[in-house]
Amino acid sequence: LAGNLKRGGLVELAFGHRLRELIEDFGGGTESGRPVRAVQVGGPLGAYLAPEQFDTPLDYEAFAAIGAVLGHGGVVVFDESVNMAEQARFSMEFCVEESCGKCTPCRIGAVRGVEVIDRIVANDQREANLALLEELCDTMMQGSLCAMGGMTPFPVKSALQYFPEDFHRQGGEG
């Protein structure tokens, strides 16, 4: 349990507890005192979850039903000050650094993903680049040889789905 929390650390819970319980009861809410905006579960390739998903039970099936994974069990909490376009970019950049380079969708897709997100944030043909990013994510998910490339789109797609306003800021604020 990490991120913007009053009490981070290692927490062991049985399956079935709610994500909200973990954040509020064990984590004590945000250190900043601001509302929780997003939670990434499962590590750096896990989807970003929005507040309406915080009552999801912590189990494999419930997370799969909302397009998320428990992964290695890491939970990172972000308050309302987080910019989810920056977080999506971070996910693609993580893949650029960690890719073994064996398959093209991951090796090239992640590099292009960073470039496309930068263009979206800069308001450079935003709508066309949003469509291109969706297509790129689908290609990576279906064409990558391992979970690295196949899962890198999870946080990107969830950021686009649940926090689209961060990709539509004016003046390149990102």
N, C-alpha and C positions, 0 to 999 in steps of 0.2 A: 504494500500500500504506500504510494508515493505521490509526489506532486505538491500542489498547493493545499496542504492539510495541516491541521493543528497537531495531529499525531499520526505520523507515518510509521511504517515498520512491518514486521512479519506477522500476519494474522492467519490463523488456521480455523476454517469454518467448514461445517458439513455442507454438502450440496443442499440447495433448496432455500438458503437464506437469500434475501434480496440485495441487489447491488446498493440500493439506498441505505440499507442497514449498515453495510460495510463502510460506506462513506461517512454517514452521520454518527452512528453509534461507536464505531471503532476509530474512525479517522477524526471525529470531532468537528466535521465541516471544514471549510477553508480557513487557512491561516490568515488570509487577507480580510476575512469577514464578508466578502462578496459572495453572491450566489454561485453555485457550481454551474458551469455552462456545458462542459463536456467531460467525459471520462473515456480513457482508452484502456481497454481490457485485453490482456493476452500478449502484451509485448509490443514492440515497435511496428509489427505488421497487423495488429488488432484494429478493429473498427473503432471509430469515435462514436460514442453513444450520447444521445441527447437526453435532457431531463425526463422526457416522456417515457424513456426506456429504463429508468433507474429502478423500477419495481420488477424488473425481470429477475427471475430466480437464477441463482448461480448454479447452473448445470449445463451440460453439453447441449442437450436438446433444445432448451429454452433459448440459449444463445444462438444456436444454428437457425432457429425459427426467425430471429431478427437480423440475420446476416452477419453475426458476430461470432467470435471464438473465445474460449477461455484461455487457449494457448498455454503459456507457462504460468499463468495465474497472476501476472503483473497487472496492477491497477494504478493508473496515473490520472490524477484529478486536476482539472483546469478550471479556474474561475472565469467570470464574465469578461475579463480583460484579454483572454486569449484570442488570437487571430487564427482562425481555422484554415485560411488559405496558406498561411505560413506553416502550419502543422502539416498540411497536405504536401507542401513542397519538401518539408523535412523528411517525410516518409519516402518520397521519390529519391531524395538525395541520399538517404540511408541505403537504399537499394543500389545506387550508383557506387557507393563505397564498398558495400558488402557482396556484391554480385561476383560469382566466380568467373563469369564471362563465357561460360560454355554455350548458353543459348542466346539467340538474338533478341527474342522478346524482352528478356530481362536486361541484358547487357546494353542494348541500344534503347529499349523502351523507357528505362528509368532516366537515362540522360535526356531523351526527348521529353519525358514527363516534366522534368524540372524546367526545361525551356518553355514548354507550353504553359505551365502554371505562371511563369514569369510574364509571359505575354498576356495572359488573362488579367493578372493583377495590374499590369501597365495599361489596361484597356486597349490593347492592340488586337483589333478584330475579335473582341471578346466572345461573341456568340459562336463564331466559327471555331475558335480555339476551345471553347467549352465542349462542343461536339467532338472535336478532335481528341480531347482528353478522355472523354467517355469511351471512344473507339479504341484509343491506346490502352486504356485500363482493361477493356474486354479482351484485347489481343494478348496482353500480358497474362491475364487470368487463364485463358484457354490455351495459350501456346508455350508457356514457360515449362521447363523440364522439372522444376522443383518448386517447393513451397515459397522460396524466397521471391521469385518473380511472380508466381501465381497469387501470392497474398499481398504483395506491395500495394495493389490497387484497393484493398479493403479500407484502409484509413482514408485514402484519397476519395473514393466513391462515397463513403459515409460523410466526409466533410462536405462534399458537394451536395449531398442529399439533405442533410440536417442543418447545415450552416451556409446556405447559398449566398446570403448577404455579404459574407466575407470575401467572396469572389467578385462582387459587384460594387466595390467601393470606388468612388470617383477620384480622379487625379492620381491614380497609381499608388494610393495609400496602402493597398494590398491587404 
